[in-house]
Amino acid sequence: MGAIAQPITSESCNAKREAIERDIDAAKAKGQAQRVRGLERALSANQRNCSEERLQAEHRKRVQAQERKVAERQRELAQAKEKGRADKIAQREAKLREEEAELERLKAAR
């Protein structure tokens, strides 16, 4: 297999892998065989598929989706202001602030 096809290990991938391994240990201690099998499949998929590039791409998609939500909330607020409905304006402003806060949280995560 060429170097391009092999996943690149990253701290994020390692953190996910360690969390799955802890869950496997806990499930084994509780005698949850079916859960252990499922977690082992998840661990295998992590080892096979997790790469920094994939994690970055997924993060970019989440940020872009959140940016679209912010833009939509801005349009909704503008429409409420056009209609002059104070109750709707306050409601739309609150929703916009929530979406903007989530966008900032996502941007700070990377």
PDB file as gemmi writes it, atoms N, CA and C in Angstrom:
CRYST1    1.000    1.000    1.000  90.00  90.00  90.00 P 1                      
ATOM      1  N   MET A   1       0.843  -1.173   0.000  1.00  0.00           N  
ATOM      2  CA  MET A   1       0.000   0.000   0.000  1.00  0.00           C  
ATOM      3  C   MET A   1       0.881   1.226   0.000  1.00  0.00           C  
ATOM      4  N   GLY A   2       0.595   2.221  -0.842  1.00  0.00           N  
ATOM      5  CA  GLY A   2       1.400   3.422  -0.932  1.00  0.00           C  
ATOM      6  C   GLY A   2       1.214   4.334   0.255  1.00  0.00           C  
ATOM      7  N   ALA A   3       2.135   5.242   0.419  1.00  0.00           N  
ATOM      8  CA  ALA A   3       2.103   6.158   1.553  1.00  0.00           C  
ATOM      9  C   ALA A   3       0.870   7.051   1.516  1.00  0.00           C  
ATOM     10  N   ILE A   4       0.387   7.369   0.355  1.00  0.00           N  
ATOM     11  CA  ILE A   4      -0.779   8.242   0.249  1.00  0.00           C  
ATOM     12  C   ILE A   4      -2.029   7.557   0.790  1.00  0.00           C  
ATOM     13  N   ALA A   5      -2.164   6.280   0.597  1.00  0.00           N  
ATOM     14  CA  ALA A   5      -3.364   5.569   1.017  1.00  0.00           C  
ATOM     15  C   ALA A   5      -3.373   5.273   2.518  1.00  0.00           C  
ATOM     16  N   GLN A   6      -2.225   5.360   3.177  1.00  0.00           N  
ATOM     17  CA  GLN A   6      -2.170   5.046   4.594  1.00  0.00           C  
ATOM     18  C   GLN A   6      -2.606   6.241   5.415  1.00  0.00           C  
ATOM     19  N   PRO A   7      -3.441   6.016   6.445  1.00  0.00           N  
ATOM     20  CA  PRO A   7      -3.868   7.120   7.283  1.00  0.00           C  
ATOM     21  C   PRO A   7      -2.701   7.687   8.081  1.00  0.00           C  
ATOM     22  N   ILE A   8      -2.746   8.963   8.302  1.00  0.00           N  
ATOM     23  CA  ILE A   8      -1.727   9.633   9.100  1.00  0.00           C  
ATOM     24  C   ILE A   8      -2.248   9.735  10.526  1.00  0.00           C  
ATOM     25  N   THR A   9      -1.460   9.292  11.481  1.00  0.00           N  
ATOM     26  CA  THR A   9      -1.867   9.330  12.870  1.00  0.00           C  
ATOM     27  C   THR A   9      -1.751  10.754  13.383  1.00  0.00           C  
ATOM     28  N   SER A  10      -2.725  11.181  14.168  1.00  0.00           N  
ATOM     29  CA  SER A  10      -2.700  12.518  14.739  1.00  0.00           C  
ATOM     30  C   SER A  10      -3.121  12.450  16.195  1.00  0.00           C  
ATOM     31  N   GLU A  11      -2.912  13.544  16.904  1.00  0.00           N  
ATOM     32  CA  GLU A  11      -3.333  13.599  18.301  1.00  0.00           C  
ATOM     33  C   GLU A  11      -4.831  13.358  18.403  1.00  0.00           C  
ATOM     34  N   SER A  12      -5.603  13.930  17.494  1.00  0.00           N  
ATOM     35  CA  SER A  12      -7.049  13.753  17.530  1.00  0.00           C  
ATOM     36  C   SER A  12      -7.423  12.294  17.317  1.00  0.00           C  
ATOM     37  N   CYS A  13      -6.777  11.672  16.366  1.00  0.00           N  
ATOM     38  CA  CYS A  13      -7.042  10.255  16.109  1.00  0.00           C  
ATOM     39  C   CYS A  13      -6.614   9.428  17.312  1.00  0.00           C  
ATOM     40  N   ASN A  14      -5.465   9.765  17.875  1.00  0.00           N  
ATOM     41  CA  ASN A  14      -4.994   9.037  19.052  1.00  0.00           C  
ATOM     42  C   ASN A  14      -5.945   9.211  20.221  1.00  0.00           C  
ATOM     43  N   ALA A  15      -6.456  10.414  20.400  1.00  0.00           N  
ATOM     44  CA  ALA A  15      -7.394  10.664  21.500  1.00  0.00           C  
ATOM     45  C   ALA A  15      -8.659   9.831  21.318  1.00  0.00           C  
ATOM     46  N   LYS A  16      -9.160   9.767  20.087  1.00  0.00           N  
ATOM     47  CA  LYS A  16     -10.346   8.954  19.818  1.00  0.00           C  
ATOM     48  C   LYS A  16     -10.053   7.482  20.078  1.00  0.00           C  
ATOM     49  N   ARG A  17      -8.890   7.035  19.632  1.00  0.00           N  
ATOM     50  CA  ARG A  17      -8.491   5.641  19.801  1.00  0.00           C  
ATOM     51  C   ARG A  17      -8.391   5.292  21.291  1.00  0.00           C  
ATOM     52  N   GLU A  18      -7.778   6.180  22.068  1.00  0.00           N  
ATOM     53  CA  GLU A  18      -7.645   5.933  23.506  1.00  0.00           C  
ATOM     54  C   GLU A  18      -8.999   5.888  24.198  1.00  0.00           C  
ATOM     55  N   ALA A  19      -9.914   6.754  23.789  1.00  0.00           N  
ATOM     56  CA  ALA A  19     -11.256   6.759  24.381  1.00  0.00           C  
ATOM     57  C   ALA A  19     -11.974   5.444  24.081  1.00  0.00           C  
ATOM     58  N   ILE A  20     -11.845   4.961  22.859  1.00  0.00           N  
ATOM     59  CA  ILE A  20     -12.477   3.687  22.491  1.00  0.00           C  
ATOM     60  C   ILE A  20     -11.859   2.550  23.295  1.00  0.00           C  
ATOM     61  N   GLU A  21     -10.537   2.575  23.436  1.00  0.00           N  
ATOM     62  CA  GLU A  21      -9.865   1.514  24.204  1.00  0.00           C  
ATOM     63  C   GLU A  21     -10.305   1.526  25.667  1.00  0.00           C  
ATOM     64  N   ARG A  22     -10.497   2.718  26.248  1.00  0.00           N  
ATOM     65  CA  ARG A  22     -11.002   2.799  27.630  1.00  0.00           C  
ATOM     66  C   ARG A  22     -12.408   2.225  27.720  1.00  0.00           C  
ATOM     67  N   ASP A  23     -13.238   2.534  26.719  1.00  0.00           N  
ATOM     68  CA  ASP A  23     -14.600   2.000  26.696  1.00  0.00           C  
ATOM     69  C   ASP A  23     -14.588   0.478  26.567  1.00  0.00           C  
ATOM     70  N   ILE A  24     -13.662  -0.055  25.775  1.00  0.00           N  
ATOM     71  CA  ILE A  24     -13.537  -1.506  25.627  1.00  0.00           C  
ATOM     72  C   ILE A  24     -13.186  -2.127  26.975  1.00  0.00           C  
ATOM     73  N   ASP A  25     -12.209  -1.555  27.663  1.00  0.00           N  
ATOM     74  CA  ASP A  25     -11.820  -2.076  28.978  1.00  0.00           C  
ATOM     75  C   ASP A  25     -12.992  -2.049  29.953  1.00  0.00           C  
ATOM     76  N   ALA A  26     -13.747  -0.957  29.944  1.00  0.00           N  
ATOM     77  CA  ALA A  26     -14.890  -0.844  30.850  1.00  0.00           C  
ATOM     78  C   ALA A  26     -15.967  -1.877  30.500  1.00  0.00           C  
ATOM     79  N   ALA A  27     -16.215  -2.067  29.215  1.00  0.00           N  
ATOM     80  CA  ALA A  27     -17.227  -3.039  28.791  1.00  0.00           C  
ATOM     81  C   ALA A  27     -16.798  -4.460  29.143  1.00  0.00           C  
ATOM     82  N   LYS A  28     -15.515  -4.746  28.991  1.00  0.00           N  
ATOM     83  CA  LYS A  28     -15.005  -6.071  29.365  1.00  0.00           C  
ATOM     84  C   LYS A  28     -15.177  -6.298  30.856  1.00  0.00           C  
ATOM     85  N   ALA A  29     -14.888  -5.280  31.653  1.00  0.00           N  
ATOM     86  CA  ALA A  29     -15.007  -5.399  33.107  1.00  0.00           C  
ATOM     87  C   ALA A  29     -16.449  -5.659  33.526  1.00  0.00           C  
ATOM     88  N   LYS A  30     -17.397  -5.167  32.748  1.00  0.00           N  
ATOM     89  CA  LYS A  30     -18.821  -5.354  33.055  1.00  0.00           C  
ATOM     90  C   LYS A  30     -19.399  -6.579  32.364  1.00  0.00           C  
ATOM     91  N   GLY A  31     -18.588  -7.291  31.595  1.00  0.00           N  
ATOM     92  CA  GLY A  31     -19.066  -8.492  30.913  1.00  0.00           C  
ATOM     93  C   GLY A  31     -20.009  -8.205  29.762  1.00  0.00           C  
ATOM     94  N   GLN A  32     -19.846  -7.070  29.101  1.00  0.00           N  
ATOM     95  CA  GLN A  32     -20.726  -6.675  27.998  1.00  0.00           C  
ATOM     96  C   GLN A  32     -20.096  -7.077  26.663  1.00  0.00           C  
ATOM     97  N   ALA A  33     -20.207  -8.355  26.354  1.00  0.00           N  
ATOM     98  CA  ALA A  33     -19.531  -8.903  25.172  1.00  0.00           C  
ATOM     99  C   ALA A  33     -19.975  -8.242  23.871  1.00  0.00           C  
ATOM    100  N   GLN A  34     -21.256  -7.988  23.735  1.00  0.00           N  
ATOM    101  CA  GLN A  34     -21.753  -7.395  22.494  1.00  0.00           C  
ATOM    102  C   GLN A  34     -21.219  -5.968  22.340  1.00  0.00           C  
ATOM    103  N   ARG A  35     -21.187  -5.226  23.426  1.00  0.00           N  
ATOM    104  CA  ARG A  35     -20.642  -3.864  23.386  1.00  0.00           C  
ATOM    105  C   ARG A  35     -19.150  -3.903  23.045  1.00  0.00           C  
ATOM    106  N   VAL A  36     -18.437  -4.881  23.595  1.00  0.00           N  
ATOM    107  CA  VAL A  36     -17.007  -5.027  23.301  1.00  0.00           C  
ATOM    108  C   VAL A  36     -16.811  -5.243  21.804  1.00  0.00           C  
ATOM    109  N   ARG A  37     -17.609  -6.118  21.204  1.00  0.00           N  
ATOM    110  CA  ARG A  37     -17.482  -6.378  19.760  1.00  0.00           C  
ATOM    111  C   ARG A  37     -17.728  -5.102  18.951  1.00  0.00           C  
ATOM    112  N   GLY A  38     -18.756  -4.361  19.321  1.00  0.00           N  
ATOM    113  CA  GLY A  38     -19.048  -3.113  18.613  1.00  0.00           C  
ATOM    114  C   GLY A  38     -17.928  -2.099  18.756  1.00  0.00           C  
ATOM    115  N   LEU A  39     -17.393  -1.992  19.957  1.00  0.00           N  
ATOM    116  CA  LEU A  39     -16.289  -1.052  20.186  1.00  0.00           C  
ATOM    117  C   LEU A  39     -15.027  -1.494  19.456  1.00  0.00           C  
ATOM    118  N   GLU A  40     -14.798  -2.788  19.376  1.00  0.00           N  
ATOM    119  CA  GLU A  40     -13.635  -3.286  18.632  1.00  0.00           C  
ATOM    120  C   GLU A  40     -13.768  -2.961  17.146  1.00  0.00           C  
ATOM    121  N   ARG A  41     -14.995  -3.031  16.617  1.00  0.00           N  
ATOM    122  CA  ARG A  41     -15.215  -2.624  15.221  1.00  0.00           C  
ATOM    123  C   ARG A  41     -14.929  -1.132  15.060  1.00  0.00           C  
ATOM    124  N   ALA A  42     -15.375  -0.345  16.038  1.00  0.00           N  
ATOM    125  CA  ALA A  42     -15.132   1.096  15.981  1.00  0.00           C  
ATOM    126  C   ALA A  42     -13.632   1.395  16.049  1.00  0.00           C  
ATOM    127  N   LEU A  43     -12.926   0.662  16.886  1.00  0.00           N  
ATOM    128  CA  LEU A  43     -11.472   0.848  17.001  1.00  0.00           C  
ATOM    129  C   LEU A  43     -10.787   0.492  15.684  1.00  0.00           C  
ATOM    130  N   SER A  44     -11.210  -0.591  15.084  1.00  0.00           N  
ATOM    131  CA  SER A  44     -10.642  -1.007  13.801  1.00  0.00           C  
ATOM    132  C   SER A  44     -10.890   0.063  12.732  1.00  0.00           C  
ATOM    133  N   ALA A  45     -12.106   0.593  12.700  1.00  0.00           N  
ATOM    134  CA  ALA A  45     -12.437   1.639  11.725  1.00  0.00           C  
ATOM    135  C   ALA A  45     -11.604   2.888  11.990  1.00  0.00           C  
ATOM    136  N   ASN A  46     -11.398   3.218  13.255  1.00  0.00           N  
ATOM    137  CA  ASN A  46     -10.572   4.369  13.606  1.00  0.00           C  
ATOM    138  C   ASN A  46      -9.152   4.172  13.097  1.00  0.00           C  
ATOM    139  N   GLN A  47      -8.597   3.014  13.336  1.00  0.00           N  
ATOM    140  CA  GLN A  47      -7.223   2.738  12.913  1.00  0.00           C  
ATOM    141  C   GLN A  47      -7.092   2.756  11.394  1.00  0.00           C  
ATOM    142  N   ARG A  48      -8.128   2.320  10.724  1.00  0.00           N  
ATOM    143  CA  ARG A  48      -8.114   2.233   9.264  1.00  0.00           C  
ATOM    144  C   ARG A  48      -8.370   3.589   8.602  1.00  0.00           C  
ATOM    145  N   ASN A  49      -9.262   4.383   9.195  1.00  0.00           N  
ATOM    146  CA  ASN A  49      -9.760   5.563   8.488  1.00  0.00           C  
ATOM    147  C   ASN A  49      -9.379   6.910   9.073  1.00  0.00           C  
ATOM    148  N   CYS A  50      -8.961   6.953  10.308  1.00  0.00           N  
ATOM    149  CA  CYS A  50      -8.737   8.247  10.944  1.00  0.00           C  
ATOM    150  C   CYS A  50      -7.435   8.861  10.441  1.00  0.00           C  
ATOM    151  N   SER A  51      -7.547  10.085   9.944  1.00  0.00           N  
ATOM    152  CA  SER A  51      -6.369  10.832   9.506  1.00  0.00           C  
ATOM    153  C   SER A  51      -6.590  12.302   9.817  1.00  0.00           C  
ATOM    154  N   GLU A  52      -5.510  13.014   9.979  1.00  0.00           N  
ATOM    155  CA  GLU A  52      -5.610  14.448  10.267  1.00  0.00           C  
ATOM    156  C   GLU A  52      -6.322  15.172   9.127  1.00  0.00           C  
ATOM    157  N   GLU A  53      -6.047  14.779   7.901  1.00  0.00           N  
ATOM    158  CA  GLU A  53      -6.692  15.412   6.751  1.00  0.00           C  
ATOM    159  C   GLU A  53      -8.207  15.231   6.805  1.00  0.00           C  
ATOM    160  N   ARG A  54      -8.637  14.029   7.147  1.00  0.00           N  
ATOM    161  CA  ARG A  54     -10.078  13.759   7.210  1.00  0.00           C  
ATOM    162  C   ARG A  54     -10.710  14.556   8.346  1.00  0.00           C  
ATOM    163  N   LEU A  55     -10.043  14.604   9.490  1.00  0.00           N  
ATOM    164  CA  LEU A  55     -10.568  15.369  10.616  1.00  0.00           C  
ATOM    165  C   LEU A  55     -10.659  16.852  10.268  1.00  0.00           C  
ATOM    166  N   GLN A  56      -9.644  17.369   9.583  1.00  0.00           N  
ATOM    167  CA  GLN A  56      -9.663  18.774   9.182  1.00  0.00           C  
ATOM    168  C   GLN A  56     -10.785  19.040   8.185  1.00  0.00           C  
ATOM    169  N   ALA A  57     -10.984  18.126   7.251  1.00  0.00           N  
ATOM    170  CA  ALA A  57     -12.056  18.292   6.262  1.00  0.00           C  
ATOM    171  C   ALA A  57     -13.420  18.281   6.943  1.00  0.00           C  
ATOM    172  N   GLU A  58     -13.615  17.375   7.892  1.00  0.00           N  
ATOM    173  CA  GLU A  58     -14.883  17.318   8.622  1.00  0.00           C  
ATOM    174  C   GLU A  58     -15.099  18.605   9.411  1.00  0.00           C  
ATOM    175  N   HIS A  59     -14.031  19.108  10.010  1.00  0.00           N  
ATOM    176  CA  HIS A  59     -14.141  20.348  10.776  1.00  0.00           C  
ATOM    177  C   HIS A  59     -14.498  21.513   9.857  1.00  0.00           C  
ATOM    178  N   ARG A  60     -13.853  21.591   8.695  1.00  0.00           N  
ATOM    179  CA  ARG A  60     -14.169  22.657   7.735  1.00  0.00           C  
ATOM    180  C   ARG A  60     -15.637  22.593   7.331  1.00  0.00           C  
ATOM    181  N   LYS A  61     -16.159  21.384   7.124  1.00  0.00           N  
ATOM    182  CA  LYS A  61     -17.569  21.233   6.744  1.00  0.00           C  
ATOM    183  C   LYS A  61     -18.486  21.736   7.850  1.00  0.00           C  
ATOM    184  N   ARG A  62     -18.135  21.429   9.121  1.00  0.00           N  
ATOM    185  CA  ARG A  62     -18.951  21.910  10.240  1.00  0.00           C  
ATOM    186  C   ARG A  62     -18.927  23.431  10.321  1.00  0.00           C  
ATOM    187  N   VAL A  63     -17.757  24.026  10.110  1.00  0.00           N  
ATOM    188  CA  VAL A  63     -17.644  25.484  10.145  1.00  0.00           C  
ATOM    189  C   VAL A  63     -18.461  26.094   9.006  1.00  0.00           C  
ATOM    190  N   GLN A  64     -18.354  25.533   7.817  1.00  0.00           N  
ATOM    191  CA  GLN A  64     -19.105  26.061   6.679  1.00  0.00           C  
ATOM    192  C   GLN A  64     -20.613  25.950   6.905  1.00  0.00           C  
ATOM    193  N   ALA A  65     -21.052  24.837   7.458  1.00  0.00           N  
ATOM    194  CA  ALA A  65     -22.477  24.667   7.749  1.00  0.00           C  
ATOM    195  C   ALA A  65     -22.933  25.708   8.775  1.00  0.00           C  
ATOM    196  N   GLN A  66     -22.108  25.956   9.776  1.00  0.00           N  
ATOM    197  CA  GLN A  66     -22.462  26.938  10.791  1.00  0.00           C  
ATOM    198  C   GLN A  66     -22.474  28.346  10.203  1.00  0.00           C  
ATOM    199  N   GLU A  67     -21.576  28.625   9.279  1.00  0.00           N  
ATOM    200  CA  GLU A  67     -21.568  29.931   8.610  1.00  0.00           C  
ATOM    201  C   GLU A  67     -22.863  30.130   7.822  1.00  0.00           C  
ATOM    202  N   ARG A  68     -23.349  29.057   7.199  1.00  0.00           N  
ATOM    203  CA  ARG A  68     -24.633  29.143   6.476  1.00  0.00           C  
ATOM    204  C   ARG A  68     -25.778  29.418   7.451  1.00  0.00           C  
ATOM    205  N   LYS A  69     -25.739  28.793   8.629  1.00  0.00           N  
ATOM    206  CA  LYS A  69     -26.778  29.038   9.633  1.00  0.00           C  
ATOM    207  C   LYS A  69     -26.756  30.487  10.088  1.00  0.00           C  
ATOM    208  N   VAL A  70     -25.558  31.032  10.303  1.00  0.00           N  
ATOM    209  CA  VAL A  70     -25.437  32.434  10.721  1.00  0.00           C  
ATOM    210  C   VAL A  70     -26.013  33.341   9.635  1.00  0.00           C  
ATOM    211  N   ALA A  71     -25.680  33.082   8.390  1.00  0.00           N  
ATOM    212  CA  ALA A  71     -26.194  33.896   7.283  1.00  0.00           C  
ATOM    213  C   ALA A  71     -27.720  33.830   7.221  1.00  0.00           C  
ATOM    214  N   GLU A  72     -28.273  32.648   7.436  1.00  0.00           N  
ATOM    215  CA  GLU A  72     -29.729  32.483   7.428  1.00  0.00           C  
ATOM    216  C   GLU A  72     -30.363  33.285   8.566  1.00  0.00           C  
ATOM    217  N   ARG A  73     -29.757  33.220   9.739  1.00  0.00           N  
ATOM    218  CA  ARG A  73     -30.279  33.981  10.894  1.00  0.00           C  
ATOM    219  C   ARG A  73     -30.181  35.485  10.624  1.00  0.00           C  
ATOM    220  N   GLN A  74     -29.138  35.912   9.932  1.00  0.00           N  
ATOM    221  CA  GLN A  74     -29.004  37.332   9.586  1.00  0.00           C  
ATOM    222  C   GLN A  74     -30.114  37.755   8.631  1.00  0.00           C  
ATOM    223  N   ARG A  75     -30.430  36.896   7.670  1.00  0.00           N  
ATOM    224  CA  ARG A  75     -31.534  37.196   6.736  1.00  0.00           C  
ATOM    225  C   ARG A  75     -32.857  37.264   7.479  1.00  0.00           C  
ATOM    226  N   GLU A  76     -33.071  36.318   8.395  1.00  0.00           N  
ATOM    227  CA  GLU A  76     -34.320  36.314   9.173  1.00  0.00           C  
ATOM    228  C   GLU A  76     -34.440  37.585  10.008  1.00  0.00           C  
ATOM    229  N   LEU A  77     -33.341  38.028  10.596  1.00  0.00           N  
ATOM    230  CA  LEU A  77     -33.346  39.250  11.393  1.00  0.00           C  
ATOM    231  C   LEU A  77     -33.652  40.457  10.516  1.00  0.00           C  
ATOM    232  N   ALA A  78     -33.034  40.512   9.340  1.00  0.00           N  
ATOM    233  CA  ALA A  78     -33.289  41.628   8.421  1.00  0.00           C  
ATOM    234  C   ALA A  78     -34.755  41.676   8.019  1.00  0.00           C  
ATOM    235  N   GLN A  79     -35.354  40.513   7.768  1.00  0.00           N  
ATOM    236  CA  GLN A  79     -36.772  40.466   7.405  1.00  0.00           C  
ATOM    237  C   GLN A  79     -37.646  40.941   8.560  1.00  0.00           C  
ATOM    238  N   ALA A  80     -37.310  40.529   9.768  1.00  0.00           N  
ATOM    239  CA  ALA A  80     -38.084  40.955  10.937  1.00  0.00           C  
ATOM    240  C   ALA A  80     -37.977  42.470  11.121  1.00  0.00           C  
ATOM    241  N   LYS A  81     -36.799  43.025  10.872  1.00  0.00           N  
ATOM    242  CA  LYS A  81     -36.616  44.475  11.000  1.00  0.00           C  
ATOM    243  C   LYS A  81     -37.421  45.216   9.930  1.00  0.00           C  
ATOM    244  N   GLU A  82     -37.480  44.639   8.712  1.00  0.00           N  
ATOM    245  CA  GLU A  82     -38.268  45.251   7.641  1.00  0.00           C  
ATOM    246  C   GLU A  82     -39.735  45.341   8.026  1.00  0.00           C  
ATOM    247  N   LYS A  83     -40.219  44.299   8.683  1.00  0.00           N  
ATOM    248  CA  LYS A  83     -41.625  44.257   9.087  1.00  0.00           C  
ATOM    249  C   LYS A  83     -41.868  45.059  10.358  1.00  0.00           C  
ATOM    250  N   GLY A  84     -40.796  45.387  11.081  1.00  0.00           N  
ATOM    251  CA  GLY A  84     -40.914  46.227  12.262  1.00  0.00           C  
ATOM    252  C   GLY A  84     -41.554  45.555  13.464  1.00  0.00           C  
ATOM    253  N   ARG A  85     -41.471  44.237  13.556  1.00  0.00           N  
ATOM    254  CA  ARG A  85     -42.084  43.522  14.678  1.00  0.00           C  
ATOM    255  C   ARG A  85     -41.045  43.344  15.779  1.00  0.00           C  
ATOM    256  N   ALA A  86     -41.181  44.096  16.838  1.00  0.00           N  
ATOM    257  CA  ALA A  86     -40.214  44.108  17.932  1.00  0.00           C  
ATOM    258  C   ALA A  86     -40.047  42.725  18.556  1.00  0.00           C  
ATOM    259  N   ASP A  87     -41.152  41.985  18.720  1.00  0.00           N  
ATOM    260  CA  ASP A  87     -41.066  40.658  19.330  1.00  0.00           C  
ATOM    261  C   ASP A  87     -40.242  39.707  18.461  1.00  0.00           C  
ATOM    262  N   LYS A  88     -40.452  39.771  17.165  1.00  0.00           N  
ATOM    263  CA  LYS A  88     -39.695  38.914  16.237  1.00  0.00           C  
ATOM    264  C   LYS A  88     -38.240  39.359  16.139  1.00  0.00           C  
ATOM    265  N   ILE A  89     -38.014  40.662  16.197  1.00  0.00           N  
ATOM    266  CA  ILE A  89     -36.642  41.175  16.121  1.00  0.00           C  
ATOM    267  C   ILE A  89     -35.827  40.645  17.291  1.00  0.00           C  
ATOM    268  N   ALA A  90     -36.360  40.744  18.485  1.00  0.00           N  
ATOM    269  CA  ALA A  90     -35.647  40.265  19.676  1.00  0.00           C  
ATOM    270  C   ALA A  90     -35.401  38.768  19.586  1.00  0.00           C  
ATOM    271  N   GLN A  91     -36.399  38.042  19.116  1.00  0.00           N  
ATOM    272  CA  GLN A  91     -36.270  36.590  18.962  1.00  0.00           C  
ATOM    273  C   GLN A  91     -35.173  36.243  17.956  1.00  0.00           C  
ATOM    274  N   ARG A  92     -35.176  36.931  16.828  1.00  0.00           N  
ATOM    275  CA  ARG A  92     -34.189  36.667  15.775  1.00  0.00           C  
ATOM    276  C   ARG A  92     -32.780  37.072  16.221  1.00  0.00           C  
ATOM    277  N   GLU A  93     -32.674  38.169  16.973  1.00  0.00           N  
ATOM    278  CA  GLU A  93     -31.369  38.590  17.485  1.00  0.00           C  
ATOM    279  C   GLU A  93     -30.795  37.535  18.426  1.00  0.00           C  
ATOM    280  N   ALA A  94     -31.647  36.977  19.274  1.00  0.00           N  
ATOM    281  CA  ALA A  94     -31.195  35.945  20.213  1.00  0.00           C  
ATOM    282  C   ALA A  94     -30.714  34.707  19.460  1.00  0.00           C  
ATOM    283  N   LYS A  95     -31.468  34.293  18.448  1.00  0.00           N  
ATOM    284  CA  LYS A  95     -31.063  33.129  17.649  1.00  0.00           C  
ATOM    285  C   LYS A  95     -29.760  33.398  16.914  1.00  0.00           C  
ATOM    286  N   LEU A  96     -29.614  34.603  16.393  1.00  0.00           N  
ATOM    287  CA  LEU A  96     -28.383  34.962  15.688  1.00  0.00           C  
ATOM    288  C   LEU A  96     -27.196  34.913  16.646  1.00  0.00           C  
ATOM    289  N   ARG A  97     -27.349  35.443  17.848  1.00  0.00           N  
ATOM    290  CA  ARG A  97     -26.259  35.407  18.827  1.00  0.00           C  
ATOM    291  C   ARG A  97     -25.868  33.967  19.160  1.00  0.00           C  
ATOM    292  N   GLU A  98     -26.857  33.081  19.290  1.00  0.00           N  
ATOM    293  CA  GLU A  98     -26.570  31.666  19.570  1.00  0.00           C  
ATOM    294  C   GLU A  98     -25.753  31.040  18.440  1.00  0.00           C  
ATOM    295  N   GLU A  99     -26.170  31.290  17.216  1.00  0.00           N  
ATOM    296  CA  GLU A  99     -25.472  30.711  16.062  1.00  0.00           C  
ATOM    297  C   GLU A  99     -24.069  31.291  15.923  1.00  0.00           C  
ATOM    298  N   GLU A 100     -23.924  32.591  16.184  1.00  0.00           N  
ATOM    299  CA  GLU A 100     -22.596  33.210  16.110  1.00  0.00           C  
ATOM    300  C   GLU A 100     -21.672  32.648  17.190  1.00  0.00           C  
ATOM    301  N   ALA A 101     -22.213  32.425  18.382  1.00  0.00           N  
ATOM    302  CA  ALA A 101     -21.410  31.854  19.471  1.00  0.00           C  
ATOM    303  C   ALA A 101     -20.942  30.447  19.109  1.00  0.00           C  
ATOM    304  N   GLU A 102     -21.827  29.665  18.507  1.00  0.00           N  
ATOM    305  CA  GLU A 102     -21.457  28.316  18.085  1.00  0.00           C  
ATOM    306  C   GLU A 102     -20.379  28.364  17.001  1.00  0.00           C  
ATOM    307  N   LEU A 103     -20.508  29.301  16.084  1.00  0.00           N  
ATOM    308  CA  LEU A 103     -19.506  29.457  15.016  1.00  0.00           C  
ATOM    309  C   LEU A 103     -18.148  29.806  15.637  1.00  0.00           C  
ATOM    310  N   GLU A 104     -18.113  30.703  16.578  1.00  0.00           N  
ATOM    311  CA  GLU A 104     -16.853  31.079  17.224  1.00  0.00           C  
ATOM    312  C   GLU A 104     -16.270  29.885  17.976  1.00  0.00           C  
ATOM    313  N   ARG A 105     -17.119  29.097  18.624  1.00  0.00           N  
ATOM    314  CA  ARG A 105     -16.647  27.901  19.336  1.00  0.00           C  
ATOM    315  C   ARG A 105     -16.006  26.933  18.357  1.00  0.00           C  
ATOM    316  N   LEU A 106     -16.627  26.725  17.217  1.00  0.00           N  
ATOM    317  CA  LEU A 106     -16.082  25.827  16.198  1.00  0.00           C  
ATOM    318  C   LEU A 106     -14.754  26.344  15.655  1.00  0.00           C  
ATOM    319  N   LYS A 107     -14.693  27.640  15.387  1.00  0.00           N  
ATOM    320  CA  LYS A 107     -13.461  28.214  14.857  1.00  0.00           C  
ATOM    321  C   LYS A 107     -12.322  28.111  15.864  1.00  0.00           C  
ATOM    322  N   ALA A 108     -12.634  28.242  17.126  1.00  0.00           N  
ATOM    323  CA  ALA A 108     -11.608  28.165  18.176  1.00  0.00           C  
ATOM    324  C   ALA A 108     -11.126  26.738  18.393  1.00  0.00           C  
ATOM    325  N   ALA A 109     -11.933  25.765  17.970  1.00  0.00           N  
ATOM    326  CA  ALA A 109     -11.589  24.348  18.190  1.00  0.00           C  
ATOM    327  C   ALA A 109     -10.401  23.916  17.347  1.00  0.00           C  
ATOM    328  N   ARG A 110     -10.065  24.602  16.312  1.00  0.00           N  
ATOM    329  CA  ARG A 110      -8.931  24.223  15.449  1.00  0.00           C  
ATOM    330  C   ARG A 110      -7.910  25.300  15.423  1.00  0.00           C  
TER     331      ARG A 110                                                      
END                                                                             
